[in-house]
Amino acid sequence: MASTQAEIKKGRKFDQVLEGARVVFMRDGFEGASVDDIARVAGVSKATLYAYFPDKRLLFSEVARIECNRQAEAALGHMDITAPVRETLCAAGERLVCFFLSEFGQQMYRACVAESHRFPELGRRFYASGPMMLKQRLGAVLEAYVARGDLVIEDMDLATSQFAELCKADMFVRCLCGIDCDHDQADIDRVVQGAADMFLARYGARN
């Protein structure tokens, strides 16, 4: 497979190819995933696979985009913005932490960071479908609290980036380095509640 500049072509077995690729990428990672394995798991020929995705990086980035959309919808698509702001921050934070620590989240981050310096288009697609989309979804939630007077945020782009980074804390880096990926609910609560408290210390409205 050659260039990430190639365009995605859809067809009758498009979803079938994506699901097979998702299974293989989750199992073997980007580098370990072979086109032969993806075609076999998807139940299509290599010719069909190449017809849809002439580049493995393009296929990976499309799988990542769809999965990020799914995760973002699960995490932020149905937030109760009538709840107290800290409660909403903790709910969003817990879902973000769980995604950051998930096998797919880790695999996707490793692969995109490792390949983006050689293939900038992959990095751009990853950023657009991951961090940028996360900030947009989270920003839409936080805007409701700004309008209500619970938060005071002048730079929403910066604020959403800060909250996402607070939710990573040390657990994400440790897991990324293979040091410790076995976290219990108490570990997650510690990070999430700390992130919410720090965020509110900076952006919470003061009477």
Protein Blocks (a to p, Z undefined) as FASTA:
>chain_A
ZZfkbccdddfklmmmmmmmmmmmmmnommlpcfklmmmmnopafklmmmmmmcfklmmm
mmmmmmmmmmmmmmmmmccfkbcfklmmmmmmmmmmmmmmpmklmmmmmmmmmmmmmmmm
lmmmmmmmmmmmmmmmmmmmmmmmmmnopaccfblmlmmmmmmmmmnmmmlmmmmnomam
cdcfklmmmmmmmmmmmmmmmmpccZZ
